[in-house]
Amino acid sequence: MVNVSKFENLPNELIIECLEYLNIFDTFHSFNGLNDRLGKLIRTISLHLNFTLVNKKRLEHFCQHILLYPETRQQIYPLRLSI
């Protein structure tokens, strides 16, 4: 019999390490609203935002998120708008 682990059962430290490999827009799109634990966890990581290569739809989606969750603004570390 094979033991199967679920991503959401990993310790926070490992999940955060995994999330560092993802684009922040993909992270929020994929994990926001999935469950309370992951939602709170993605709100604790530093956001390294680079809008230079982001399409308008993704930008608007992220801005809507910031309007719904103003605490997200506190997580933004660097913000790059153009090259």
MOPAC internal coordinates of N, CA, C and O (Angstrom, degrees):
PM7 1SCF
backbone

  N    0.0000 0     0.00 0     0.00 0    0    0    0
  C    1.4462 1     0.00 0     0.00 0    1    0    0
  C    1.5376 1   109.05 1     0.00 0    2    1    0
  O    1.2310 1   120.53 1   -43.03 1    3    2    1
  N    1.3161 1   116.60 1   136.97 1    3    2    1
  C    1.4551 1   122.67 1  -176.92 1    5    3    2
  C    1.5271 1   109.74 1   -98.45 1    6    5    3
  O    1.2310 1   120.94 1   -47.05 1    7    6    5
  N    1.3262 1   115.82 1   132.95 1    7    6    5
  C    1.4568 1   120.91 1   173.61 1    9    7    6
  C    1.5159 1   109.21 1   -80.79 1   10    9    7
  O    1.2310 1   120.03 1   -52.09 1   11   10    9
  N    1.3130 1   117.54 1   127.91 1   11   10    9
  C    1.4505 1   122.16 1   179.29 1   13   11   10
  C    1.5191 1   108.40 1  -114.35 1   14   13   11
  O    1.2310 1   120.79 1   -54.37 1   15   14   13
  N    1.3173 1   116.09 1   125.63 1   15   14   13
  C    1.4586 1   121.35 1   176.60 1   17   15   14
  C    1.5176 1   109.15 1  -102.73 1   18   17   15
  O    1.2310 1   121.13 1   -32.55 1   19   18   17
  N    1.2991 1   115.45 1   147.45 1   19   18   17
  C    1.4573 1   120.89 1   176.72 1   21   19   18
  C    1.5232 1   108.69 1  -102.28 1   22   21   19
  O    1.2310 1   121.28 1   -32.67 1   23   22   21
  N    1.3163 1   115.16 1   147.33 1   23   22   21
  C    1.4672 1   121.18 1  -179.94 1   25   23   22
  C    1.5211 1   110.24 1   -54.55 1   26   25   23
  O    1.2310 1   120.46 1   135.98 1   27   26   25
  N    1.3124 1   116.72 1   -44.02 1   27   26   25
  C    1.4610 1   120.11 1  -175.64 1   29   27   26
  C    1.5247 1   113.32 1   -68.75 1   30   29   27
  O    1.2310 1   119.93 1   167.77 1   31   30   29
  N    1.3255 1   117.73 1   -12.23 1   31   30   29
  C    1.4617 1   121.11 1   177.55 1   33   31   30
  C    1.5279 1   113.07 1   -89.10 1   34   33   31
  O    1.2310 1   120.43 1   173.80 1   35   34   33
  N    1.3257 1   116.79 1    -6.20 1   35   34   33
  C    1.4603 1   120.31 1   178.67 1   37   35   34
  C    1.5275 1   109.95 1   -69.76 1   38   37   35
  O    1.2310 1   120.06 1   -25.64 1   39   38   37
  N    1.3356 1   117.48 1   154.36 1   39   38   37
  C    1.4757 1   120.01 1   174.94 1   41   39   38
  C    1.5342 1   110.53 1   -64.22 1   42   41   39
  O    1.2310 1   121.15 1   -27.12 1   43   42   41
  N    1.3146 1   115.42 1   152.88 1   43   42   41
  C    1.4719 1   121.04 1  -178.91 1   45   43   42
  C    1.5230 1   112.43 1   -52.58 1   46   45   43
  O    1.2310 1   120.23 1   139.43 1   47   46   45
  N    1.3108 1   117.16 1   -40.57 1   47   46   45
  C    1.4668 1   121.15 1  -177.46 1   49   47   46
  C    1.5281 1   111.18 1   -60.27 1   50   49   47
  O    1.2310 1   120.19 1   139.08 1   51   50   49
  N    1.3139 1   117.24 1   -40.92 1   51   50   49
  C    1.4663 1   120.27 1   179.38 1   53   51   50
  C    1.5312 1   111.55 1   -71.98 1   54   53   51
  O    1.2310 1   120.56 1   141.95 1   55   54   53
  N    1.3039 1   116.54 1   -38.05 1   55   54   53
  C    1.4699 1   119.30 1   178.34 1   57   55   54
  C    1.5201 1   109.96 1   -63.61 1   58   57   55
  O    1.2310 1   120.46 1   135.52 1   59   58   57
  N    1.3248 1   116.73 1   -44.48 1   59   58   57
  C    1.4711 1   120.43 1   178.96 1   61   59   58
  C    1.5224 1   110.03 1   -60.85 1   62   61   59
  O    1.2310 1   120.41 1   137.99 1   63   62   61
  N    1.3124 1   116.82 1   -42.01 1   63   62   61
  C    1.4718 1   120.31 1   178.49 1   65   63   62
  C    1.5359 1   110.60 1   -60.61 1   66   65   63
  O    1.2310 1   120.34 1   138.01 1   67   66   65
  N    1.2985 1   116.96 1   -41.99 1   67   66   65
  C    1.4773 1   121.04 1   178.15 1   69   67   66
  C    1.5261 1   110.95 1   -64.95 1   70   69   67
  O    1.2310 1   120.79 1   138.97 1   71   70   69
  N    1.3224 1   116.10 1   -41.03 1   71   70   69
  C    1.4671 1   119.96 1  -177.52 1   73   71   70
  C    1.5259 1   112.18 1   -65.91 1   74   73   71
  O    1.2310 1   119.92 1   154.89 1   75   74   73
  N    1.3219 1   117.75 1   -25.11 1   75   74   73
  C    1.4560 1   121.08 1   179.51 1   77   75   74
  C    1.5296 1   112.17 1   -65.00 1   78   77   75
  O    1.2310 1   120.18 1   161.11 1   79   78   77
  N    1.3215 1   117.27 1   -18.89 1   79   78   77
  C    1.4663 1   121.52 1   178.37 1   81   79   78
  C    1.5265 1   112.31 1   -86.24 1   82   81   79
  O    1.2310 1   120.52 1   170.08 1   83   82   81
  N    1.3140 1   116.62 1    -9.92 1   83   82   81
  C    1.4662 1   120.58 1  -177.23 1   85   83   82
  C    1.5149 1   111.17 1   -99.71 1   86   85   83
  O    1.2310 1   121.07 1   -28.36 1   87   86   85
  N    1.2940 1   115.56 1   151.64 1   87   86   85
  C    1.4532 1   123.37 1   170.62 1   89   87   86
  C    1.5283 1   107.06 1   -63.67 1   90   89   87
  O    1.2310 1   119.79 1   -43.09 1   91   90   89
  N    1.3233 1   118.00 1   136.91 1   91   90   89
  C    1.4634 1   121.08 1  -176.28 1   93   91   90
  C    1.5172 1   111.87 1   -60.93 1   94   93   91
  O    1.2310 1   119.91 1   148.60 1   95   94   93
  N    1.3327 1   117.78 1   -31.40 1   95   94   93
  C    1.4582 1   120.26 1   179.01 1   97   95   94
  C    1.5230 1   110.53 1   -68.32 1   98   97   95
  O    1.2310 1   120.46 1   139.94 1   99   98   97
  N    1.3357 1   116.73 1   -40.06 1   99   98   97
  C    1.4634 1   121.16 1   176.14 1  101   99   98
  C    1.5201 1   111.10 1   -66.54 1  102  101   99
  O    1.2310 1   120.73 1   142.07 1  103  102  101
  N    1.3197 1   116.21 1   -37.93 1  103  102  101
  C    1.4592 1   120.57 1   179.53 1  105  103  102
  C    1.5187 1   110.63 1   -60.88 1  106  105  103
  O    1.2310 1   120.35 1   130.16 1  107  106  105
  N    1.3248 1   116.94 1   -49.84 1  107  106  105
  C    1.4634 1   119.59 1  -179.33 1  109  107  106
  C    1.5196 1   111.43 1   -66.90 1  110  109  107
  O    1.2310 1   120.41 1   140.18 1  111  110  109
  N    1.3148 1   116.83 1   -39.82 1  111  110  109
  C    1.4613 1   119.89 1  -179.95 1  113  111  110
  C    1.5280 1   110.87 1   -64.48 1  114  113  111
  O    1.2310 1   120.30 1   141.66 1  115  114  113
  N    1.3124 1   117.04 1   -38.34 1  115  114  113
  C    1.4622 1   121.45 1  -175.50 1  117  115  114
  C    1.5275 1   114.11 1   -82.73 1  118  117  115
  O    1.2310 1   119.80 1   142.36 1  119  118  117
  N    1.3246 1   117.99 1   -37.64 1  119  118  117
  C    1.4557 1   120.26 1  -169.88 1  121  119  118
  C    1.5218 1   114.97 1  -109.25 1  122  121  119
  O    1.2310 1   119.49 1   162.92 1  123  122  121
  N    1.3237 1   118.58 1   -17.08 1  123  122  121
  C    1.4489 1   120.22 1   179.81 1  125  123  122
  C    1.5280 1   108.96 1   -69.05 1  126  125  123
  O    1.2310 1   120.68 1   -55.52 1  127  126  125
  N    1.3204 1   116.30 1   124.48 1  127  126  125
  C    1.4563 1   121.23 1   179.19 1  129  127  126
  C    1.5165 1   114.63 1    84.77 1  130  129  127
  O    1.2310 1   120.19 1   178.20 1  131  130  129
  N    1.3262 1   117.24 1    -1.80 1  131  130  129
  C    1.4622 1   120.22 1   179.60 1  133  131  130
  C    1.5293 1   110.46 1   -66.89 1  134  133  131
  O    1.2310 1   120.64 1   129.31 1  135  134  133
  N    1.3049 1   116.39 1   -50.69 1  135  134  133
  C    1.4718 1   121.79 1   171.08 1  137  135  134
  C    1.5290 1   107.27 1  -158.65 1  138  137  135
  O    1.2310 1   120.69 1   -12.68 1  139  138  137
  N    1.3112 1   116.28 1   167.32 1  139  138  137
  C    1.4704 1   120.43 1  -175.45 1  141  139  138
  C    1.5242 1   112.73 1   -60.83 1  142  141  139
  O    1.2310 1   120.77 1   136.92 1  143  142  141
  N    1.3162 1   116.14 1   -43.08 1  143  142  141
  C    1.4694 1   119.43 1  -176.76 1  145  143  142
  C    1.5185 1   111.55 1   -62.22 1  146  145  143
  O    1.2310 1   119.84 1   130.18 1  147  146  145
  N    1.3256 1   117.91 1   -49.82 1  147  146  145
  C    1.4588 1   120.18 1  -178.84 1  149  147  146
  C    1.5298 1   111.04 1   -68.42 1  150  149  147
  O    1.2310 1   120.37 1   144.81 1  151  150  149
  N    1.3239 1   116.89 1   -35.19 1  151  150  149
  C    1.4592 1   120.14 1   176.74 1  153  151  150
  C    1.5209 1   111.84 1   -61.20 1  154  153  151
  O    1.2310 1   120.79 1   135.81 1  155  154  153
  N    1.3294 1   116.10 1   -44.19 1  155  154  153
  C    1.4684 1   120.11 1   177.89 1  157  155  154
  C    1.5274 1   111.05 1   -68.65 1  158  157  155
  O    1.2310 1   120.68 1   142.78 1  159  158  157
  N    1.3165 1   116.31 1   -37.22 1  159  158  157
  C    1.4593 1   120.96 1  -178.49 1  161  159  158
  C    1.5280 1   111.87 1   -64.41 1  162  161  159
  O    1.2310 1   119.94 1   136.47 1  163  162  161
  N    1.3311 1   117.73 1   -43.53 1  163  162  161
  C    1.4681 1   118.76 1  -179.30 1  165  163  162
  C    1.5220 1   111.74 1   -70.78 1  166  165  163
  O    1.2310 1   120.61 1   164.84 1  167  166  165
  N    1.3127 1   116.45 1   -15.16 1  167  166  165
  C    1.4639 1   119.49 1   176.23 1  169  167  166
  C    1.5241 1   112.15 1   -87.46 1  170  169  167
  O    1.2310 1   119.78 1  -179.32 1  171  170  169
  N    1.3268 1   118.02 1     0.68 1  171  170  169
  C    1.4650 1   120.64 1   178.48 1  173  171  170
  C    1.5268 1   112.40 1  -105.72 1  174  173  171
  O    1.2310 1   119.80 1   168.07 1  175  174  173
  N    1.3296 1   117.98 1   -11.93 1  175  174  173
  C    1.4628 1   120.07 1  -177.85 1  177  175  174
  C    1.5188 1   110.47 1   -85.73 1  178  177  175
  O    1.2310 1   120.46 1   -28.71 1  179  178  177
  N    1.3191 1   116.73 1   151.29 1  179  178  177
  C    1.4599 1   121.29 1   175.76 1  181  179  178
  C    1.5184 1   109.14 1   -69.99 1  182  181  179
  O    1.2310 1   121.04 1   -40.93 1  183  182  181
  N    1.3186 1   115.61 1   139.07 1  183  182  181
  C    1.4533 1   120.57 1   179.59 1  185  183  182
  C    1.5154 1   109.77 1  -101.79 1  186  185  183
  O    1.2310 1   120.66 1   -61.71 1  187  186  185
  N    1.3007 1   116.34 1   118.29 1  187  186  185
  C    1.4558 1   122.39 1   176.65 1  189  187  186
  C    1.5279 1   105.88 1  -102.45 1  190  189  187
  O    1.2310 1   120.97 1   -84.06 1  191  190  189
  N    1.3222 1   115.74 1    95.94 1  191  190  189
  C    1.4618 1   120.46 1  -171.94 1  193  191  190
  C    1.5130 1   111.97 1   -96.66 1  194  193  191
  O    1.2310 1   121.39 1   -49.10 1  195  194  193
  N    1.3112 1   114.94 1   130.90 1  195  194  193
  C    1.4518 1   122.10 1   175.69 1  197  195  194
  C    1.5265 1   106.96 1  -132.42 1  198  197  195
  O    1.2310 1   120.74 1   -76.69 1  199  198  197
  N    1.3173 1   116.20 1   103.31 1  199  198  197
  C    1.4556 1   121.84 1  -177.14 1  201  199  198
  C    1.5247 1   113.35 1   -89.92 1  202  201  199
  O    1.2310 1   119.88 1  -175.37 1  203  202  201
  N    1.3190 1   117.83 1     4.63 1  203  202  201
  C    1.4591 1   120.05 1  -174.27 1  205  203  202
  C    1.5257 1   113.15 1   -65.24 1  206  205  203
  O    1.2310 1   119.39 1   147.83 1  207  206  205
  N    1.3159 1   118.76 1   -32.17 1  207  206  205
  C    1.4625 1   121.30 1  -177.58 1  209  207  206
  C    1.5241 1   112.60 1  -117.34 1  210  209  207
  O    1.2310 1   120.19 1  -157.52 1  211  210  209
  N    1.3216 1   117.24 1    22.48 1  211  210  209
  C    1.4618 1   121.66 1  -177.15 1  213  211  210
  C    1.5235 1   109.35 1   -98.14 1  214  213  211
  O    1.2310 1   121.28 1   -45.87 1  215  214  213
  N    1.3374 1   115.15 1   134.13 1  215  214  213
  C    1.4685 1   117.77 1   178.84 1  217  215  214
  C    1.5307 1   110.20 1   -74.79 1  218  217  215
  O    1.2310 1   121.19 1   -15.71 1  219  218  217
  N    1.3063 1   115.32 1   164.29 1  219  218  217
  C    1.4604 1   121.81 1  -173.84 1  221  219  218
  C    1.5301 1   112.16 1   -60.88 1  222  221  219
  O    1.2310 1   119.99 1   140.36 1  223  222  221
  N    1.3150 1   117.62 1   -39.64 1  223  222  221
  C    1.4662 1   120.68 1  -178.07 1  225  223  222
  C    1.5256 1   111.17 1   -63.16 1  226  225  223
  O    1.2310 1   120.38 1   135.94 1  227  226  225
  N    1.3257 1   116.88 1   -44.06 1  227  226  225
  C    1.4701 1   120.22 1   178.13 1  229  227  226
  C    1.5256 1   111.38 1   -64.72 1  230  229  227
  O    1.2310 1   120.84 1   138.80 1  231  230  229
  N    1.3113 1   116.00 1   -41.20 1  231  230  229
  C    1.4616 1   120.36 1   178.81 1  233  231  230
  C    1.5238 1   110.31 1   -61.49 1  234  233  231
  O    1.2310 1   120.27 1   134.03 1  235  234  233
  N    1.3164 1   117.09 1   -45.97 1  235  234  233
  C    1.4641 1   120.76 1   179.53 1  237  235  234
  C    1.5288 1   111.34 1   -63.08 1  238  237  235
  O    1.2310 1   120.27 1   139.98 1  239  238  237
  N    1.3243 1   117.09 1   -40.02 1  239  238  237
  C    1.4647 1   121.00 1   178.75 1  241  239  238
  C    1.5260 1   110.41 1   -62.03 1  242  241  239
  O    1.2310 1   120.50 1   136.20 1  243  242  241
  N    1.3166 1   116.66 1   -43.80 1  243  242  241
  C    1.4603 1   119.95 1  -179.91 1  245  243  242
  C    1.5288 1   110.86 1   -67.97 1  246  245  243
  O    1.2310 1   120.02 1   140.48 1  247  246  245
  N    1.3129 1   117.58 1   -39.52 1  247  246  245
  C    1.4693 1   120.60 1   178.50 1  249  247  246
  C    1.5328 1   110.57 1   -63.90 1  250  249  247
  O    1.2310 1   120.18 1   142.58 1  251  250  249
  N    1.3345 1   117.26 1   -37.42 1  251  250  249
  C    1.4654 1   120.72 1   175.56 1  253  251  250
  C    1.5298 1   110.16 1   -62.05 1  254  253  251
  O    1.2310 1   121.04 1   139.89 1  255  254  253
  N    1.3190 1   115.61 1   -40.11 1  255  254  253
  C    1.4654 1   119.71 1   177.96 1  257  255  254
  C    1.5260 1   110.39 1   -61.33 1  258  257  255
  O    1.2310 1   120.46 1   135.34 1  259  258  257
  N    1.3151 1   116.72 1   -44.66 1  259  258  257
  C    1.4666 1   120.41 1  -179.68 1  261  259  258
  C    1.5307 1   110.63 1   -62.72 1  262  261  259
  O    1.2310 1   120.04 1   144.31 1  263  262  261
  N    1.3317 1   117.53 1   -35.69 1  263  262  261
  C    1.4620 1   120.18 1   176.82 1  265  263  262
  C    1.5313 1   111.04 1   -66.29 1  266  265  263
  O    1.2310 1   120.22 1   142.04 1  267  266  265
  N    1.3290 1   117.18 1   -37.96 1  267  266  265
  C    1.4631 1   121.34 1  -179.78 1  269  267  266
  C    1.5302 1   112.39 1   -75.55 1  270  269  267
  O    1.2310 1   120.89 1   147.56 1  271  270  269
  N    1.3277 1   115.91 1   -32.44 1  271  270  269
  C    1.4692 1   121.65 1  -177.24 1  273  271  270
  C    1.5284 1   109.50 1  -127.21 1  274  273  271
  O    1.2310 1   119.82 1   -98.72 1  275  274  273
  N    1.3207 1   117.96 1    81.28 1  275  274  273
  C    1.4667 1   120.73 1  -176.80 1  277  275  274
  C    1.5251 1   113.94 1   -60.33 1  278  277  275
  O    1.2310 1   119.62 1   156.71 1  279  278  277
  N    1.3359 1   118.34 1   -23.29 1  279  278  277
  C    1.4642 1   119.99 1   179.06 1  281  279  278
  C    1.5223 1   111.81 1   -64.66 1  282  281  279
  O    1.2310 1   120.22 1   160.95 1  283  282  281
  N    1.3262 1   117.19 1   -19.05 1  283  282  281
  C    1.4628 1   121.61 1   178.54 1  285  283  282
  C    1.5232 1   110.72 1   -61.34 1  286  285  283
  O    1.2310 1   120.36 1   147.62 1  287  286  285
  N    1.3131 1   116.93 1   -32.38 1  287  286  285
  C    1.4700 1   120.47 1  -179.91 1  289  287  286
  C    1.5190 1   111.99 1   -58.89 1  290  289  287
  O    1.2310 1   120.18 1   149.59 1  291  290  289
  N    1.3198 1   117.26 1   -30.41 1  291  290  289
  C    1.4631 1   121.45 1   179.64 1  293  291  290
  C    1.5235 1   111.97 1   -69.82 1  294  293  291
  O    1.2310 1   120.08 1   161.41 1  295  294  293
  N    1.3354 1   117.45 1   -18.59 1  295  294  293
  C    1.4570 1   121.77 1  -177.62 1  297  295  294
  C    1.5266 1   112.90 1   -86.32 1  298  297  295
  O    1.2310 1   119.94 1   165.27 1  299  298  297
  N    1.3219 1   117.71 1   -14.73 1  299  298  297
  C    1.4606 1   120.79 1  -174.65 1  301  299  298
  C    1.5197 1   108.81 1   -72.12 1  302  301  299
  O    1.2310 1   121.73 1   -61.22 1  303  302  301
  N    1.3077 1   114.30 1   118.78 1  303  302  301
  C    1.4689 1   120.63 1  -179.23 1  305  303  302
  C    1.5198 1   108.96 1   -95.60 1  306  305  303
  O    1.2310 1   118.33 1   104.83 1  307  306  305
  N    1.3154 1   120.79 1   -75.17 1  307  306  305
  C    1.4525 1   118.87 1   170.07 1  309  307  306
  C    1.5323 1   109.41 1  -101.78 1  310  309  307
  O    1.2310 1   121.08 1   -27.72 1  311  310  309
  N    1.3098 1   115.54 1   152.28 1  311  310  309
  C    1.4574 1   122.17 1   177.38 1  313  311  310
  C    1.5168 1   108.19 1  -135.08 1  314  313  311
  O    1.2310 1   120.56 1   -59.93 1  315  314  313
  N    1.3239 1   116.53 1   120.07 1  315  314  313
  C    1.4588 1   120.96 1  -178.41 1  317  315  314
  C    1.5274 1   107.76 1  -118.63 1  318  317  315
  O    1.2310 1   120.88 1   -58.64 1  319  318  317
  N    1.3378 1   115.92 1   121.36 1  319  318  317
  C    1.4513 1   120.12 1  -176.96 1  321  319  318
  C    1.5168 1   113.74 1  -101.59 1  322  321  319
  O    1.2310 1   119.58 1   150.78 1  323  322  321
  N    1.3077 1   118.40 1   -29.22 1  323  322  321
  C    1.4590 1   120.61 1   178.85 1  325  323  322
  C    1.5196 1   109.40 1  -150.25 1  326  325  323
  O    1.2310 1   121.69 1   -13.41 1  327  326  325
  N    1.3333 1   114.37 1   166.59 1  327  326  325
  C    1.4624 1   120.26 1  -178.00 1  329  327  326
  C    1.5084 1   111.03 1   -76.38 1  330  329  327
  O    1.2310 1   120.10 1   180.00 1  331  330  329

